[in-house]
Amino acid sequence: MRLRTEIITLIGVMGILVVLIIQVTTTAIFDSSYNEFDKKDIEKSMVRIATSIEREVEELNTTVLDYGAWNDTRDFVEGLKPEYPAVNMVDDTFAVQRLDMILIFNLSGGSVFQKGFDYDSGKGFIISNDTLSMIADFSSLPSTNVSHSGIIEAMNQSTMIAACDIVDSLGQGPVHGRMVFCRLMDAGEIDWLSRSQDGTFTIASRPSFESDQNLSEWQVAALDTDGFLSLNLNETTIVGFQEMKGGFVSPAIIIRHEQARTFFFEGKQNANILSLVFGLLMLAYSGVALVVVDRVFFRRFWDLSNGVHRISESKDFSARIKVRKVCEEINIMTKEVNNMLDTLEKTSEERMQTLKALDESRRRHEEVINNQGEGVGIVDKDERFVYANPAAEEIFGADGAGLAGRSLSEFIVDDEAMEITKAQT
């Protein structure tokens, strides 16, 4: 693999590794942070829902206090106004006040009026004895004021309840009985409360909630400790559980609310955008790095390589390589190549001088042999002349044709003389 390709590959691989490391790091850091943000966000939503329910209970308490302080209500309990229910406890009253049950008890705890009405369907219902007994027990609870309110389990569902003493219009005694307003936390009420929230919620008693949700030990512990628990259903939805207990909430109820994981979803998008930006920056950095390396290093390296190739082709060892200074390593390499060329040039000159001297010696030697009076000839292994001086050609009578290439046997006919000649040559 060429050096340039190796460096480009290395820079590319390093860029990919950096982008992957950034992606993994940002995902690990941001996911944890955004999970915490989503948890805090749904916890705030649960607080708003719980506050909304508490406010509804307080408004119910205010309403029952208003009705309990009517002189007409007092007179009805005392048996002075039997027409009171027909005039005041009509269906419209239930619908306007969003009530499901109204009960009036005398001082002995006996029920003097009770009515159940589903304001969503517009139909009445009969209050069971168990429900009546439960409500009577709640209404008889002691309180520091003339009223108390809370959430109880009635008719197999959580129910807002408010009870107050029946007094005169000035809020003064003596107490003549107890008035109780109830609002079932059914689907219609939950839907009404959900309109002011970021999503729907459900309510269940703590025992039924635990059996339905199949909570683990740590989840039960979290509810017991903080009264709040959040779980990620998936990448888009988070669910929160808020416990309401204490005071006149019996048994404890659990509010369940789902909402979108806004922070996590936006955080994922931001993390992906950040990774993309880092990737583009890394790509730009790699491109700039390649250009810089190419101009600063590879171009000088190619100048050096091309210079060596040019000298190799031309065999001109007097030429020298010139490379612009860029880094110490290439400068040292260029200097060493030029030093090698100096040595080659010197060796080449010495060789040429040696060849010239040998040629001159050969010329003088041939001149001496050619001018001497004795015949001199050189034959190969087949007794053929490869050289003969003029005197030898004259002796053998071959002045015009020459002796080169001719066999010695052409000039010796006696076999004995031929053997002697071979022995001497």
ABEGO torsion letter per residue (X at the ends): XBAAAAAAAAAAAAAAAAAAAAAAAAAAAAAAAAAAAAAAAAAAAAAAAAAAAAAAAAAAAAAAAAAAABAAAAAAAAGABAAAAAAAABAAAAAAAGBABBBBBBAAGBBABBBBBBAAAGBBBBBBAAAAAAAAAAAABBBABABBBEBBBBGGBBBBBBBBBBBBAAGBOBBAEBBBBBBBBBAAAAAAAAAABAEBBBBBBAAAAAAAAGBBAAAAAAAAAAGBBBBBABAABBBBBBBBBEEABOBBBBBBBBBBBAAAAAAAAAAAAAAAAAAAAAAAAAAAAAAAAAAAAAAAAAAAAAAAAAAAAAGBAABBBBBBBABAAAAAAAAAAAAAAAAAAAAAAAAAAAAAAAAAAAAAAAAAAAABABBBBBBBAAGBBABBBAAAAAAAGAAAAEABGBBAAAABABAAAAAAAAAAX
